[in-house]
Amino acid sequence: MISYARQTPEPAAPAPAIEEHIAPAPRVSVQAFCETVETAAAVQSAGEDRRLGKAHLKIQMGGMAAAVEAYRSAPTPNVILLETDGAGDILAALDRLAAVCDAGTRVVVIGRVNDIMLYRELVRRGVSDYLISPVATIDVVRSVCNLFSTPEAKAVGRILAIVGAKGGVGASTIAHNVAWAVARELALDSVVADLDLAFGTAGLDYNQDPPQGIAEAVFSPDRVDTAFIDRLLSKCTDHLSLLAAPATLERVYDFGTEAFDAIFDTLRGSVPCIVLDVPHQWSGWAKRALVGADDILIVAEPDLANLRNTKNLFDLLKGARPNDRAPHYCINQIGMPKRPEISVREFAKAIEAEPVAMIPFEPQIFGLAANNGQMIAEIAANHRTADIFLQIAQRLTGRGETKASRASLFAPLLEKLRSK
């Protein structure tokens, strides 16, 4: 019996649906032994995917024979990817590998033989997964990541990043209201992380003034664990908690690229939904937070600078996340009196994608909510803007379609805007 860790995988699935959520892999070592350049290219591309960003990947040619020879004098990694051309005896080769394989190593086999009896025998011998070649990049990403995700944990740790295309466009307000909808309407336990440490407004918007928050975590990365983060969270509702920014200028908040990694990793392991309120700035850590998120929403106003910045963000993030769906964007404060605006049609044409939402200029209700430390849905649950936030929440989380009765409240407005 082969000595590496026993898993209970299912046969390889087809290409992922648009709403598929693959949890990132932890810091593990992965070594691949390929027979063909096509498989090697797919594995190399998988190693560049953001979900394997922490994994250390090494690729060699030679298949199973090369793997057996390599591990005669070297320890085995956390994961071994083995390609076989099907010409030899797969089971005999695995038995030879078992003789030199360390306990705890997980093995994924890529083969050409599509046979359920072979698959069952591979599972019986402890193989973690069996993929039918040719494999796509996402097949490799899914297989490796799923080795470290239990079935009941797959819904845990979905990160939604919301950022403004320009300062002052209302991205934080939208982030906080969307998080409220996720927690209140979709009943998902959620955390809002305010990443604007100097000027963040989440504490004001939720009427919270916690003595501690995200600053304590980012300045003490060695202390970050679930218990530590729990002590820093401020409870807003039964399903919503806040990791607040200090919003003080007593220190300068200069961070390294990986400054928030420990916080995000800990939140991923304990909360189903994390909403990142990302400030409008371009630093290593801000870019890393956006690229590493499961879904992204860019908030823009209908003017030229916002259009340019949205296009730049959209293209960069789409290119940096080739195996994810493209970022979303919404247009905020449409219909401001006496302000010339770029039409929704022209905006969508330039971005080459439709906005997920168009939010009208409503200064009275937004101003009232901000001054009271409340969400739009708290002030007016049936207001059309509250329905838009629910739609965005559903779109970002993949939780259900928008109710037709709610959509009808603002459908005429959307149709009018689209026709401009």
N, C-alpha and C positions, 0 to 999 in steps of 0.2 A: 504493500500500500504506500502510495506516495506520501511524503512527510510534511508537505506544506499545508497551510490552513485550509480547512474544508469550508466551502461556501455552498449556497443553494441557488445558483443563478437560473434564469430562464433563457431559452434560445434568443439569439440576437433579434432585436426588434427592428422594424423599418425605420426610415428617417424620421426624426422627431416632429411632432406636431408643433404648431407655432407657440402653444402655451406650455410646452414641456419645460420642466424645471430640473436642472441637473446641478446638484450641490457641489461646490468646489472641493477638490481633493486637498488633504492636509499636506504638510511638508514630508514627502515620501520620495524614495529613490525608485526609479523605473528604468529597467534596461530592456531593450528590444533586440531580438535577433531575427532579422528578416531574410526572406529568400528572394524577394523581388524589389526592384526600385520603386514600383508603384506603392507597395505597402510601406516601404521606408519613408516615402514622401508623405503619405497619410499620417504616419506616426509623428514625423517631424512637425507637420502642420498642427497636429493635436497638442504637441508640446508647447506651441506658441499660443494656444487658446488660454484665455484668462482663467478658466477653471482649473487648469493645470499649471498656473503661474508659480505655485510654490513647490511643485514637484521638480526633482532633478532627473532629467531624461538623458539617456545615452543610447545611441543606436549603432548596432553592428550588423553586418551581413553574415550569412552562413547558416541561419536557421537553428534547428535543434542541435545539430552536431557541434556547431560553434558554441552553443550555450553549455553543453556538457563539458566541453574542453575548457571553457573559460572558468567554470566554477570548481574545477578540480583543485585549484590552488587559490581561490578567492572566495570571500563570503558572498552570499546571494543578497540581492536588494529586497526591498519591500514588495516589488511587483516585477514579474518577468513576463514580457510579451514574446511569444514564440510563433513564428510562421512556419508552416509545413506545406510542401507542395503536393502532399498526398501520394507521392510515389513510393515512400517507404512505409514502415510499420510505425504509426504514430504512438501506439501504446508501448511498444518496445523502447522507443526513444524516450518516452516519459519515465519509464522504469529506470533507465540509465541516469536521467536527470535527478530522479528521486534519491539516488545514491549519493549525490553531491549537493543536494538542496537543503538549506537550513530550515528548521522548523519556523513556521510563521510567514514564510514567503508565499505570496499569492501568484498563481500562474494563469495567464490568459492565452489560449491557443487560437491562432488564426489559421484556418484550413479551408480546403476546397471541397471536402466531402460533406455533403448535406444529408446526413443520416442520423435519425433519432436514436438508433441503438448505439452508435458511436458517441453521441452526445451524452447519453446516460452513463456509458462506461467511463467517459472522461470525468463526469461529475462524481461517480462512485470512487474514482481514484483521487479525488480532491482538487481537480481543476476548477478554478473559480468562474471561468466564462469561456465560451467557445463562439468565435465569430466566423461567419462564412465570408471568404474573400470573393471579389474585391471589397475592401473595407473603405468607408468614407471617414473623413476626419472626425465627424461627430460620433461615429460608432466607437472609435477608440476613446474619445473623451468620455462618453457615457459609460463605457465598460470600466475604465480605470476609476472614475469618480464613484460609481455605484458600489465598488468594492468597499468603500468606506462610509456608505450611507445605508443604514438599516431601513427597511420598507416604511416603518412608522415614522421615520425622521425625515422623509423626503420633502414633506411640506414645510419643514422648519428652515428658517433662515433665508427667506426671500428678501433681498435688499432692493429697495426702490429709491433711486437718486433723483432729486428734483433740483434743477439749477436754472438760474435766469440767464437769458442771452445777453442781458445788459443789466446794470444796476438799477434798482427801483422799479422793476417791472411787476412786482408782486409775487415772485417765486416762493418766498417764505410763506406768505398768506395762503397760497394754493397748496403748498406742501402740508401745512398744518390742517387745513380743511379736508384735504384728501386723506390724511392719516386719521382724522376724526371719522370720516365715512368708512374707512376700512375697519376701524375698531367698533363703531356704533352700528352701522348698517350691515356689515358683513360678519360681525362678531369674531374677528380675528384678533388675537392678542398682538398688540403692536407697540413699538417704541419709536418715538421721534428723536433723532439725534441732531441737535443743532450744532453744526460745524463752524458757524461764524462766532468764534469765541469772543471777539471784541465787541461786536455789535448785534449779536443774535437777538431775535424778538420772540422766540418760542415761549419763553417764560411769561412774557407780557400777554401774548395771544391766548395762552391757556390759563391766565390768572394764577400763575405759580411763582413762588419765590424760594426755591430750594436752597439750602445753605451750601450744598455740594452739587457737582454736575460733571460734565464731560472733561473739564480741565483737570480734575483730580486723576482721572484715568489716563489722559494723554501724557501727563507729566510723571506718571508712575507706572510705566508699562510692565514692570516686573511684578506688580501687585495685581494686575488685571486677571480676574477669574469671575466665574458666575456670581459668587457671593459678594465680591467687591462691587461689581456692576449693579447688583440688586440694591446695595446700600446707597448708590448714587442716584437711582431712579426716583422720580417724583410721580406719584400716581395721579392721573388726570381723570380717568373713568375706570370702570371695571375692566375694560380691555385695552386701555391706552395709558402708556407711561411716557415720561419725558426724561431725556438725558440733556439737561439744560446747559446753555453756554453761560459763562459768568457775566458777560457783557460789561466788563470793566477794562480799564486801560492801565492797570497797575503793572502789567508785564507785557512784553512783546511776544506775540504768538508766532514765532518762526519754527516750523516743524520740518523734519526730514520726510522723505517720500513715504516711508513705511510707518509713520507715527501713529496712524489710526488702525493699523492691521490687527493688533491684539484686541482692540475694542470690537471691531467688526466680527472677528472670528468668534469671540465670546458671545456676542449677540446672536450670531447665526445659529449657535448651538442650543439656544434656549428660547428664542422668540420666533413665531411664525412669520412676522412681517416687521421689517425695519425700514423706516422712511428717513432718508438722509436729506436734511436741509442744507444743501451745498451752497456756500457763498459764491458770488460772482467774482472769481479770481482764477488765475491760471498758474498753479504751482504744481510741484511734483505730487504732493499728497492729494490735491483736488482732482488732478487728472486720474490718479490711481483709484480714487473713490468712485469716479464715474465709470471708468473702464471695467472695474471689478463688480459693478452692480448688476443685478439680474435684469432690471428694466430701468430705463432712463426717461425722464420727462423734461424737455426744455421749454421754458416759459418765455414768451416773447410778446412785445407790443407791435402793432402794425406800422412800423416805420423802417426806413432804410438801414439804419445802424443795426436794429434788431434782426432784420432780414439777413444782412451780411454775417452777423455773429452766429445766428441760428444755422445758416448754411455751413459755416466753418466747423461748428461743433458737431452738427449732424454728420458731415462727411468724415471728420476725424474719428468719431466714435464708431461709426459704421465700419470704417476700415480697420480699426483696432479690435473689433469684435466680430470677425467674419462668420462665426458659427452661432451668433445670437441674432435675434430679430433686431431690426433697426431701431434707433431711438425714436421716441414719440415727441411731439411738440404740440403746444397749445398756444392760442393767441389770446391775450388778455386785454381788458379795458378797450374793447371795440365800441366805437360810437361816441368817443369823447367829443363834446361840442367844440366846434371851431378848429379842430385839429385835422389837418390833412392826413389821410391814411392810405396805406397800400392795401388794396383789396385782398380778401381771402384767396380769391382765384389766382391772383398774381403771386401771392406769397407761396401758395402750394405749388405753382408752376416752377418757381425758382428752387424750392427745396426738393422738388420731385416726389412729394409725399403730401397726403392730406393731413391737416391737423386733427388731433383726437378730440379737441374741444375748442369752442370759441366762446369766450366769457365776455359778456357785455359790460360796459362802464356803468357801475352802480355805486357811486360815491357815498350815498346816504347809508345804505345797509352795511357796506364794508367799513365805513368810518365808525358807525355805531358799534359794530362787532369789535373793532380794534380798541375803541375807548373803554368798552365794557370787559375786555378780556374774554370774549366769547367767540364761538364759531358761528358761521352763517346759519347752520342747521339749528343751533340753539335759539337764535333770535326769530327765525322764520323757517320752520321745518319744511314748509311747502313752497318756499321761494324757488324760482327756476334755477338760480345759481347753486342752491343746495343739491338739486338734481344733477347738475353738470358735474359737481364734485363727486357724486356717487358714480356717475358714468366713468369718470377718470379712474376712480378706485377699482371699479370692476374691470376696466381695461388693463390696468397695470398688474392686478393680481390674478387675472384670468378667472375670477369668480362670477360666473353667470352673465347673462345678457341684461342690458338695460330694460327696465319695465316699459312697455309701450305706453302705458298711461302717463308715466312721468315724462317720457320723451315728447309727448304731444303738447306739453306745456310751453316748450320753447322751439318746437319744430318750425313754426312760421318765421321766427327770428333767424334761425340757421339757414333756412331756405333763402331768405332775403339777403343775408350776408354772402352766401355762396354765389348769388346771382350778380353781385357787384362786379 
